Amino acid sequence: MAPPSYLDLVRRAQDVDVLAEQVLKLCVQQSRDAGHTWQEIGDLLGVTRQAAFQRFGKPIDPRTGEPMDKTVRMTDAAERAVQIATDVLEGRMDEARQSFNTEVLAAFTDEVRGDGLATVAGLVGAFEGFGEGEPFVRRIGDYTVVDIPLRYEAGPMKARVAFDTDERVAGLFILAPETP
């Protein structure tokens, strides 16, 4: 007997993974329909209730009463967010500001940047580089949000870049990695 094609095994495992995700989504929805809370579901999955909701929930837009669209349409969000975070962390503010919306452009001065980076350095030391893992891209309300793992002297953090509907930076933060 010939050995199996290892790439074929990878494909089959991926197919099983996709099917398992579909089954999990269905089971979560049935659990919610049966009255179980996001806290119960999160506890079972080993995540916070907010993380469970963000992954499986179907939020309703309070402005329209319609289900909110979670589709990320900004295909280059991760790459752009990493570049903007790099520019800010390395002091290339002229480059970073080219992507800011009007509100962020007015508020994110060099002094604000310096104060923010000093606060982070006081908590976790010097910035050492990007952390392990890929940027996490999702849509929250009207925003495309990207979380980027960062590595600091005393532990991990994450950069969060939020893009508005015009694909301009509407928010830029450095947060503890467990921040939802």
N, C-alpha and C positions, 0 to 999 in steps of 0.2 A: 504494500500500500504506500502510496506517495504521501508525504507529509502535507498538512493543510497549508494553503497560502496564508501567511500571517497577515497580509493586508486584507484578505477576505475575512479573517477573524475579526480584525479591527472594524471593518464595515459592519459585520453582523452585530458586534457589541454596540456599535453606535446606533444601529436600528433598535436594539433592545432598550438602550438608554432613552431614545425618543419615545418609544412606546411606554416605558415606565413613567416618564414625565407626564404623558397624557393621562395615564391611569391615576397618578398622584393628583393631578389637577381635578379630575372628576371626583375622586374620593374626598378631597378638601371641600369642593362645592357641595357634595352630598352631606358632609358633616356640618357645614354652615346651614344648609337647608333644614337639617335636623335640630338646629338650635345650639350647636357647639360654638364656643367663643374662639376668637383669634388667639387668646391666651392659651387655651387648651391645645389648639392646633400647633402653635409655636412651641409650647412645651414638648409636645410629642416629636416635633421635628428638630428640637434642639436649637431653636432660634427665638428671638423676641416676637411678641405678638405683632409689632410693627413690621418686622421683616417678613413674617408670614403673610400679612396683609399686602405688603408691597409686591410680594411674589405672586400671590394667588387672588387677591381682592379685585373687585370690580367697582371702583369708586364712581360715584354719581356726581356730575358737575352741578354744584348748587346754583349756578347761574342759569342752567338750561333744564335741569332734571334728567339729562341724558347721560348714559354711560360715558366715562372719559376715555379718550383714545390714548392707549399706551404705546402706540407705534412710534418708534424713533425714525424720523425721516432724514436726520442729519447724518449722512453716511461717514463723514470725516470727523465726527465729534471727538473721538478719542485722540486722534492725531493732533487736532487743533488744540484740545485741552492740554495735552502734554507739552506742546510747544509754548503755549501761553504760560503754564506753570513754570517751565524752564526759564523763560524770559524774565518772569517776575522774581524767581528765586536767585537768578544770576544778575539781577539789576539792569536788565535791558528793557527799561520801561517804555522807551519810545516804540519799540517793536510790539510790546504787549498792549499798549494803549490803542493801537490800530484796530484791535478787535473789541474794544469796550463799547458798550452802549452809552448814551448820553449821561445817564445817572451815575454809572460806575466811573466814567471818565471824569466827572466833576468831583466825585467823592474819594477816589483812590489816588490820593496825592503821594508824593515821595515820603512825606512825613507819616502818613497812615501806613504805607508799606513798611517803613522802618520800625514803627511802633509795633506792628503786627508780628514782624519777624523777630523782634527783640522779645516779645511775649512768648513766642514759641521756643526760642532759644533758652529762655529762662525755665521752661517746662521740661524740654527734652534735649537740650544741648545743640550742637552744631548739625546742620544739614549735611548728610553724607551721600545722598543720591536717591535714586528711585528704588522702591521696594520691590519685592517679588510679586509676581502676579500681573495680570493685564488690567488696564483701566476698565472700570465697570460703567457702562453707559445705559441710561434708562430715561424714560420720559416721566416727569412728575408734573401733572397739571399742564400748563402751557410751556414748560421748560424742558430742555434736554439737559440732563445732569450727568456729569462724568466724575467719578471718584478715581483718584490715581494714588496707588500706594507710594509712600515716601519712607525713607530710612533716615533716622536721626541718631545722634550719638547715644542717647539713652532709651531709644525705642522707636517703634513705628508710629507714623501719623499718616494722614491722607490729605491730598489736595482735592478740593471740590470746585469744579468750574460749572456754572450754570449758564446755558445759552437761552436767549429769548427766541421768540418766533421769527425774528429777523436774523437769527444766527449770530447775534452779538453777545458778548459777555455781559450777563446781568448779575453775576455774583461770583466771588472768588474767595475761598476760605481754606485755611489749614485746620484740620480737625483731628480729634482722637479717632483711631481706626474703628472703634465700636459705635461711633455716632451714626444713627440711622439716616 
